[in-house]
Amino acid sequence: MFGTFTDWRRFPDPGKGELLIAPFGAGCYELRRSDDGQLVLFGTAGHVALRMTSLLPEPAGAGRRNNKSKRDYVFAHLDIIEYRTIAFPTSDEAAKCEAGLSQNRSAYLFST
């Protein structure tokens, strides 16, 4: 279904062979801490599953992400990080969702 966020899921630990469940195509994602509900970051991608793999530092993560502090934070707090995703039929629609999330930018630990 397009346009509905999933329930929150615990972020998988690649060292334990856990799986990431995310759209193969366009969508948005959001991360938060499970212990206090603090929103951590959000983003959009044409391929959400691939983009989310870049939320961890190498060698656990993959892809390109130039923000080392985000990657290190997610990895250091992996046991309390949760995520949710939302799928869209096009990247343009996903970008509109991200624009909506960015209106509350100050609520996120990483606002970019």
C-alpha positions, -999 to +999 in steps of 0.1 A: +000+000+000+013+034-009+012+064+015+010+046+049+039+045+073+047+010+086+047+003+123+080+010+141+105-018+139+138-024+156+167-015+133+184-048+123+219-057+134+238-068+104+263-086+126+235-109+137+223-115+102+190-096+108+169-083+080+159-048+070+123-045+057+119-015+035+105-005+001+125-016-029+115+016-046+106+052-038+097+062-003+107+078+030+121+065+063+123+078+098+144+067+128+138+072+165+151+060+198+130+033+215+140+043+250+128+079+250+110+084+216+136+110+204+133+113+166+168+107+152+166+114+114+145+111+083+151+108+046+139+099+012+152+077-016+143+062-049+153+029-034+147+031+003+161-003+013+194+005-004+196+040+011+189+027+046+219+004+044+240+035+043+229+044+078+256+022+092+294+027+089+314+003+068+318-026+069+283-031+084+267-005+060+269+000+023+263+028-001+273+064+000+266+087+029+288+116+036+276+122+072+299+101+094+282+114+126+248+100+115+263+066+107+283+064+139+253+075+160+230+049+145+256+022+150+265+032+185+228+031+195+217+002+173+201-016+203+176+012+208+171+025+172+137+019+155+126+027+120+095+030+099+091+034+062+065+046+037+064+036+000+053+058-029+049+051-066+073+079-076+103+097-062+084+130-066+057+118-042+083+106-017+100+141-019+066+156-009+065+133+021+100+143+031+091+180+027+063+174+052+086+157+077+111+185+073+085+210+085+092+195+120+130+195+114+138+208+149+123+176+165+150+155+150+185+149+164+199+151+129+178+177+110+194+173+076 
